[in-house]
Amino acid sequence: MKINVIMPKMGESINEGTVIKWHKNVGDHVKKDEIIFEIATDKVDTEIPSSTTGILSEILVKEQETVDVDTVVAIIDSEADSRVVPPSVDEPTITSEIDTMKEKEETNSVDTSSKEQRIDTSESNRFYSPLVMNIARKENVSLSELETLQGTGASGRVTKNDILKYIAEKKSGVKSQASHANLQRVESPTQTFGNNETEIIPMDNIRQKIMEHMINSRDTSVHVTAVNEVDMSRIYNYIRSHKDELWAKEKVKLTYMSFISYACVNALKEFPLINASVDGSNIVMKKFINLGIAVAVEPNGLIVPNIKNAENLNVRGFAKAVAGLSENARSKKLKPDDIMNGTFSITNYGVFGLQFGTPIINQPEVAILGVGAVIKKPVVVEVDGADSITIKPMMYLSISHDHRLVDGMLGGKFLKSVKDHLENFDTSMV
């Protein structure tokens, strides 16, 4: 039996993935759950295991090639022995026949006629697929117009959807201004230094996807940021007194993030609109909390896996969950479900010694909490009606929220709630 290996969907907004490495070659024996290839998307860089045991008979997508989700990237012959059976010309797989039919249909649908212009791409530095070129000829899209398009494919490649969108906008009369802006951007100089003064380093796939995701968030949400300072004395003292005991008994590593996550979830229960999302003119209220924790991955990646049904966890549960997600993210063991359907995110830039920042919202969420470093500093306190100065472990929290749905009052109340939960934490609940 021939089993199709497909490009998995690694998130609700993910439509494509890039094969960055094959761990197996054609003819290799593969065990069920054994890692066979690695992929990269704008949200995750992860290893994909085999769903069956057999022989890897075909690899259809090469390394560094980007394809849509659900695309067949390889075929495993679950009944084959160690002998490689080459694909038969007379007996192609059902999948191959279907793919061939689809390819013919797409090609036929954009077949050129005698009236269509020919496009000479010899002067272009960009690659255009045959399908894109056929569509361009069919719709009389010139090379100069193609050059102005910002592709959404790998390395900025123009995809079928990109050119069809351009054609639709052009016919509706709304593209001329955007095209002019793109043309200006393309024709503007990219550097003004000599070759011996600079080094050009191509972005890897994950960095390109992060860039696109951040630009999309900027252009979608109306970002507003508020900051508050939190006295972490109660939690600081509890961690210092109990961390060794809990580690010895339960292998639970208590961190500030465990308490912050718990306080954040309680605040989300109090203000559920912060846990919602925007769908056109509708507000989507979530009856669950999937708490995303941003994890920095070397050398320059960022992944936001989420803790499912976080409303059911206590502090120790968060300690285990956060540690598990972080380890899986850095060892490329995340599953597709780990990064899907998040409802609210926390990013901890305090681990790098930073005090506060203005994080970008993780779409399609409407807010994100930023956590700064806990730093001892002098603060003014009132004792018996008199002001005095003492040393306390203090921390800044910031919330970036989408002003389309969350106004300043709601964002401020939410942040104040998180602060109150942390400063008055009932440590008996740990």
C-alpha positions as CSV (number, residue, x, y, z in Angstrom):
1,M,0.0,0.0,0.0
2,K,1.3,3.4,-1.0
3,I,0.9,6.0,1.8
4,N,1.1,9.7,1.0
5,V,3.2,11.9,3.3
6,I,1.7,15.4,3.2
7,M,2.8,18.8,4.3
8,P,1.1,19.3,7.6
9,K,-0.9,22.4,8.6
10,M,1.1,23.9,11.5
11,G,-1.4,26.6,12.5
12,E,-4.8,28.1,11.6
13,S,-3.3,30.9,9.5
14,I,-0.5,28.7,7.9
15,N,-1.1,27.8,4.3
16,E,2.3,26.6,3.2
17,G,5.5,25.1,4.6
18,T,9.2,24.7,3.4
19,V,11.0,21.3,3.5
20,I,14.4,22.3,5.1
21,K,15.9,18.8,5.5
22,W,15.2,15.2,4.6
23,H,16.4,12.7,7.2
24,K,15.7,9.7,4.9
25,N,16.6,9.0,1.3
26,V,14.6,7.1,-1.3
27,G,14.9,3.4,-0.5
28,D,15.5,3.8,3.2
29,H,13.4,1.8,5.7
30,V,11.2,4.0,7.9
31,K,9.6,3.1,11.2
32,K,6.4,4.5,12.4
33,D,6.9,7.8,14.4
34,E,10.5,8.0,13.1
35,I,11.5,11.5,12.0
36,I,11.7,11.6,8.2
37,F,11.9,15.3,7.4
38,E,12.0,18.9,8.9
39,I,9.8,21.8,7.9
40,A,9.7,25.5,8.5
41,T,6.7,27.9,8.6
42,D,6.3,31.4,9.9
43,K,5.3,30.0,13.3
44,V,7.3,26.8,13.8
45,D,10.4,25.0,12.7
46,T,9.8,21.3,13.5
47,E,10.5,17.7,12.7
48,I,7.8,15.5,11.1
49,P,7.5,11.8,12.0
50,S,6.3,9.0,9.8
51,S,2.7,7.8,10.2
52,T,3.6,4.3,9.1
53,T,6.3,1.7,8.7
54,G,7.7,0.9,5.3
55,I,10.1,2.0,2.5
56,L,10.4,5.6,1.4
57,S,9.8,5.0,-2.3
58,E,9.5,8.6,-3.6
59,I,10.5,12.1,-2.5
60,L,8.3,14.6,-4.4
61,V,9.4,17.9,-2.7
62,K,13.1,18.8,-2.5
63,E,14.9,20.6,0.3
64,Q,14.3,24.3,0.5
65,E,11.2,23.9,-1.7
66,T,7.9,25.6,-0.4
67,V,4.5,24.0,-1.1
68,D,1.0,24.4,0.2
69,V,-0.3,22.5,3.2
70,D,-1.8,19.0,2.4
71,T,0.6,18.7,-0.6
72,V,2.0,15.2,-1.0
73,V,5.7,15.6,-0.3
74,A,6.7,11.9,-0.3
75,I,5.3,8.4,-0.7
76,I,6.0,5.4,1.7
77,D,5.4,1.9,0.4
78,S,4.1,0.2,3.6
79,E,4.3,-3.3,2.0
80,A,7.7,-3.0,0.4
81,D,10.8,-4.8,1.6
82,S,14.3,-3.3,1.7
83,R,14.4,-3.5,-2.1
84,V,13.4,-0.1,-3.7
85,V,10.6,-0.4,-6.2
86,P,10.9,2.4,-8.7
87,P,7.6,4.1,-9.8
88,S,6.0,2.2,-12.6
89,V,5.2,4.1,-15.8
90,D,2.3,1.8,-16.6
91,E,0.9,1.8,-13.1
92,P,1.1,5.4,-11.6
93,T,-0.3,6.0,-8.2
94,I,-3.8,7.4,-7.8
95,T,-2.3,10.5,-6.3
96,S,0.0,11.0,-9.3
97,E,-2.9,10.7,-11.7
98,I,-4.9,13.2,-9.7
99,D,-2.0,15.6,-9.6
100,T,-1.4,15.3,-13.3
101,M,-5.1,15.9,-14.0
102,K,-5.1,19.0,-11.8
103,E,-1.9,20.3,-13.5
104,K,-3.5,19.8,-16.9
105,E,-6.7,21.6,-15.9
106,E,-4.7,24.6,-14.5
107,T,-2.5,24.8,-17.6
108,N,-5.5,24.5,-19.9
109,S,-7.4,27.1,-18.0
110,V,-4.7,29.6,-18.8
111,D,-3.7,28.3,-22.2
112,T,-2.3,31.0,-24.4
113,S,-3.9,32.2,-27.7
114,S,-2.7,34.0,-30.7
115,K,-3.7,37.3,-29.2
116,E,-1.7,36.9,-26.0
117,Q,1.6,38.7,-25.6
118,R,4.8,36.9,-25.1
119,I,6.9,37.9,-22.0
120,D,10.6,37.9,-22.2
121,T,12.0,37.2,-18.7
122,S,15.7,37.2,-19.7
123,E,16.2,40.6,-18.2
124,S,14.6,39.7,-14.9
125,N,16.4,38.6,-11.8
126,R,13.3,36.9,-10.4
127,F,11.9,33.4,-11.0
128,Y,8.4,33.0,-12.2
129,S,6.7,29.6,-12.4
130,P,5.3,28.4,-15.7
131,L,1.8,28.7,-14.3
132,V,2.3,32.3,-13.2
133,M,3.7,33.1,-16.7
134,N,0.8,31.4,-18.4
135,I,-1.6,33.5,-16.3
136,A,0.4,36.6,-17.1
137,R,0.2,35.9,-20.9
138,K,-3.5,35.1,-20.7
139,E,-4.3,38.4,-18.9
140,N,-1.7,40.5,-20.7
141,V,0.2,41.3,-17.6
142,S,3.6,42.8,-18.6
143,L,7.0,41.9,-17.2
144,S,7.2,45.4,-15.7
145,E,4.0,44.7,-13.8
146,L,5.2,41.3,-12.6
147,E,8.3,43.0,-11.3
148,T,6.3,45.3,-9.0
149,L,4.4,42.4,-7.3
150,Q,5.3,41.5,-3.8
151,G,5.3,37.7,-3.8
152,T,4.1,35.7,-0.7
153,G,5.9,32.5,-1.7
154,A,9.4,31.4,-0.6
155,S,12.0,34.2,-1.0
156,G,9.3,36.6,-2.2
157,R,8.3,34.4,-5.1
158,V,5.1,35.4,-6.9
159,T,2.5,32.6,-6.5
160,K,-0.7,31.9,-8.5
161,N,-2.7,33.6,-5.8
162,D,-0.6,36.7,-5.9
163,I,-1.0,37.2,-9.6
164,L,-4.7,36.4,-9.6
165,K,-5.2,38.9,-6.7
166,Y,-3.3,41.5,-8.7
167,I,-5.4,40.9,-11.8
168,A,-8.7,41.1,-9.8
169,E,-7.6,44.4,-8.2
170,K,-6.4,45.7,-11.5
171,K,-9.8,45.1,-13.2
172,S,-11.6,46.7,-10.3
173,G,-9.4,49.8,-10.7
174,V,-7.8,49.8,-7.2
175,K,-4.3,48.5,-8.1
176,S,-2.7,51.5,-9.9
177,Q,-1.7,53.4,-6.8
178,A,-0.4,50.2,-5.0
179,S,1.5,49.2,-8.1
180,H,3.2,52.7,-8.3
181,A,4.2,52.4,-4.6
182,N,5.6,48.9,-5.2
183,L,7.4,50.1,-8.3
184,Q,9.0,52.9,-6.3
185,R,10.1,50.4,-3.7
186,V,11.5,48.0,-6.2
187,E,13.4,50.7,-8.1
188,S,14.8,52.4,-4.9
189,P,18.5,51.5,-4.2
190,T,18.9,48.7,-1.7
191,Q,22.4,49.8,-0.5
192,T,24.8,52.6,-1.0
193,F,28.0,50.9,0.2
194,G,30.8,49.3,-1.8
195,N,30.9,45.5,-2.1
196,N,34.0,45.4,0.2
197,E,32.2,47.2,2.9
198,T,29.1,45.0,3.4
199,E,28.1,41.4,3.4
200,I,24.8,40.2,2.0
201,I,23.2,37.4,4.0
202,P,20.0,35.9,2.6
203,M,17.2,35.5,5.2
204,D,16.3,31.9,6.1
205,N,12.8,30.7,5.7
206,I,11.7,31.1,9.3
207,R,13.0,34.7,9.4
208,Q,11.1,35.6,6.2
209,K,7.9,34.1,7.7
210,I,8.3,36.0,10.9
211,M,8.8,39.2,9.0
212,E,5.6,38.6,7.0
213,H,3.7,37.7,10.1
214,M,4.8,40.8,11.9
215,I,4.0,43.1,9.0
216,N,0.5,41.5,8.8
217,S,-0.1,42.1,12.5
218,R,1.0,45.7,12.2
219,D,-1.3,46.2,9.2
220,T,-4.2,44.4,10.8
221,S,-4.4,45.5,14.5
222,V,-4.4,49.0,15.9
223,H,-1.7,48.6,18.4
224,V,-1.8,50.4,21.8
225,T,0.5,49.7,24.7
226,A,0.1,50.2,28.4
227,V,2.7,49.6,31.2
228,N,2.4,48.9,34.9
229,E,4.9,48.1,37.6
230,V,4.4,45.1,39.9
231,D,5.8,44.4,43.4
232,M,6.9,40.8,43.2
233,S,8.0,40.5,46.8
234,R,5.5,37.8,47.9
235,I,6.3,35.6,44.9
236,Y,10.0,36.3,45.1
237,N,10.1,35.2,48.7
238,Y,8.0,32.1,48.1
239,I,10.2,30.9,45.2
240,R,13.3,31.4,47.2
241,S,12.0,29.4,50.1
242,H,10.3,26.5,48.3
243,K,12.0,26.0,44.9
244,D,14.5,23.4,46.1
245,E,11.8,21.5,48.1
246,L,9.4,21.3,45.1
247,W,12.2,20.2,42.8
248,A,13.3,17.4,45.1
249,K,9.7,16.1,45.6
250,E,8.1,16.6,42.2
251,K,10.8,17.8,39.8
252,V,8.8,21.0,39.4
253,K,10.9,24.1,38.7
254,L,9.1,27.2,40.0
255,T,9.7,30.3,38.0
256,Y,8.1,33.7,37.8
257,M,6.4,32.7,34.5
258,S,4.4,30.0,36.4
259,F,2.8,32.6,38.6
260,I,2.4,35.2,35.9
261,S,0.6,32.7,33.6
262,Y,-1.7,31.8,36.5
263,A,-2.5,35.4,37.2
264,C,-3.0,36.2,33.5
265,V,-5.5,33.4,33.1
266,N,-7.5,34.6,36.1
267,A,-7.5,38.1,34.7
268,L,-8.7,36.7,31.3
269,K,-11.6,35.0,33.1
270,E,-12.5,38.4,34.6
271,F,-12.2,40.2,31.2
272,P,-13.1,37.6,28.5
273,L,-13.1,40.2,25.7
274,I,-9.3,40.2,26.0
275,N,-9.4,36.5,25.1
276,A,-11.6,37.1,22.0
277,S,-10.8,37.7,18.3
278,V,-12.2,39.8,15.5
279,D,-13.8,38.2,12.4
280,G,-14.9,41.0,10.1
281,S,-17.7,42.9,11.9
282,N,-18.2,40.0,14.4
283,I,-16.5,39.4,17.8
284,V,-15.6,35.7,18.4
285,M,-15.8,35.0,22.1
286,K,-13.8,32.0,23.3
287,K,-15.1,29.7,26.0
288,F,-11.6,28.4,26.6
289,I,-8.1,29.8,27.2
290,N,-5.2,28.5,25.1
291,L,-2.3,30.5,26.6
292,G,0.6,31.1,24.1
293,I,4.2,31.3,25.5
294,A,6.7,32.9,23.1
295,V,9.9,30.9,23.0
296,A,13.1,32.2,21.4
297,V,14.8,29.6,19.3
298,E,18.5,29.9,18.2
299,P,19.8,31.5,16.1
300,N,17.0,34.0,15.4
301,G,13.6,32.3,15.4
302,L,10.5,32.8,17.5
303,I,7.8,30.2,18.2
304,V,4.6,30.7,20.2
305,P,3.2,27.3,21.3
306,N,0.2,27.4,23.5
307,I,-1.0,25.6,26.6
308,K,-4.4,24.1,25.9
309,N,-7.3,24.8,28.3
310,A,-5.0,26.8,30.6
311,E,-8.0,27.8,32.7
312,N,-7.8,24.4,34.4
313,L,-4.2,24.6,35.6
314,N,-2.7,25.7,38.9
315,V,0.8,27.1,39.4
316,R,2.5,23.8,39.4
317,G,0.6,22.8,36.3
318,F,1.8,25.9,34.5
319,A,5.4,25.2,35.7
320,K,5.3,21.8,34.0
321,A,3.5,23.0,30.9
322,V,5.8,26.0,30.2
323,A,8.9,23.8,30.7
324,G,7.6,21.1,28.4
325,L,6.6,23.5,25.6
326,S,10.0,25.3,25.8
327,E,11.9,22.1,25.6
328,N,9.9,20.8,22.7
329,A,10.2,24.1,20.8
330,R,14.0,24.1,21.1
331,S,14.4,20.4,20.3
332,K,11.9,20.7,17.3
333,K,9.5,18.2,18.9
334,L,6.4,20.4,18.7
335,K,3.3,18.9,17.2
336,P,0.9,20.9,14.9
337,D,-1.7,21.1,17.7
338,D,0.8,22.8,20.0
339,I,0.8,26.0,17.9
340,M,-2.8,26.1,16.7
341,N,-5.8,27.9,18.1
342,G,-4.0,30.2,20.6
343,T,-6.3,32.8,22.3
344,F,-3.8,35.0,24.2
345,S,0.0,35.2,24.3
346,I,2.8,36.1,26.8
347,T,6.3,37.1,25.7
348,N,9.0,37.2,28.4
349,Y,11.7,39.6,27.3
350,G,12.8,39.8,30.9
351,V,14.9,36.7,30.4
352,F,17.3,38.9,28.3
353,G,17.5,41.5,31.1
354,L,15.1,43.9,29.5
355,Q,12.7,45.9,31.8
356,F,9.8,46.5,29.4
357,G,8.9,46.6,25.8
358,T,6.0,47.0,23.3
359,P,5.3,43.5,21.9
360,I,3.4,42.9,18.6
361,I,0.1,41.1,18.8
362,N,0.1,37.4,17.7
363,Q,-2.7,37.3,15.1
364,P,-5.6,36.6,15.2
365,E,-5.5,37.4,19.0
366,V,-6.3,40.9,20.2
367,A,-3.7,41.4,23.0
368,I,-0.3,40.2,24.2
369,L,1.3,40.5,27.6
370,G,5.0,41.5,27.9
371,V,7.0,40.5,30.9
372,G,10.1,42.4,32.1
373,A,13.0,41.4,34.3
374,V,12.5,41.3,38.1
375,I,15.0,43.8,39.4
376,K,15.6,45.0,43.0
377,K,15.2,48.7,43.3
378,P,14.4,51.4,45.9
379,V,10.7,52.1,46.2
380,V,8.7,54.4,48.4
381,V,6.3,52.6,50.9
382,E,4.1,53.9,53.6
383,V,4.6,52.5,57.1
384,D,2.3,53.7,59.9
385,G,1.3,56.7,57.9
386,A,4.9,57.7,57.2
387,D,6.8,57.4,53.9
388,S,10.0,55.4,53.8
389,I,12.3,53.9,51.2
390,T,13.0,50.2,51.0
391,I,14.4,47.7,48.5
392,K,11.9,45.5,46.6
393,P,12.0,43.1,43.6
394,M,10.0,45.0,41.0
395,M,8.8,44.0,37.5
396,Y,7.2,45.9,34.6
397,L,4.3,44.4,32.7
398,S,3.1,45.7,29.4
399,I,0.1,44.9,27.4
400,S,-0.3,45.6,23.6
401,H,-3.9,45.4,22.6
402,D,-5.9,45.9,19.4
403,H,-7.8,49.1,19.8
404,R,-10.4,47.9,17.2
405,L,-11.8,45.8,20.0
406,V,-10.0,46.5,23.3
407,D,-10.0,50.2,24.3
408,G,-7.7,51.8,26.9
409,M,-10.1,51.3,29.8
410,L,-10.4,47.6,29.3
411,G,-6.7,47.1,28.6
412,G,-5.9,49.1,31.8
413,K,-8.3,47.1,33.9
414,F,-6.9,43.8,32.6
415,L,-3.3,44.9,33.4
416,K,-4.4,46.1,36.8
417,S,-6.0,42.7,37.5
418,V,-2.8,40.8,36.6
419,K,-0.9,43.2,38.9
420,D,-3.3,42.7,41.8
421,H,-3.2,38.9,41.5
422,L,0.6,38.9,41.6
423,E,1.0,41.3,44.5
424,N,-1.6,39.6,46.6
425,F,-0.9,36.0,45.6
426,D,-2.3,33.3,47.9
427,T,0.8,31.1,48.2
428,S,-1.3,28.4,49.9
429,M,-2.7,27.6,46.5
430,V,0.6,26.6,45.1
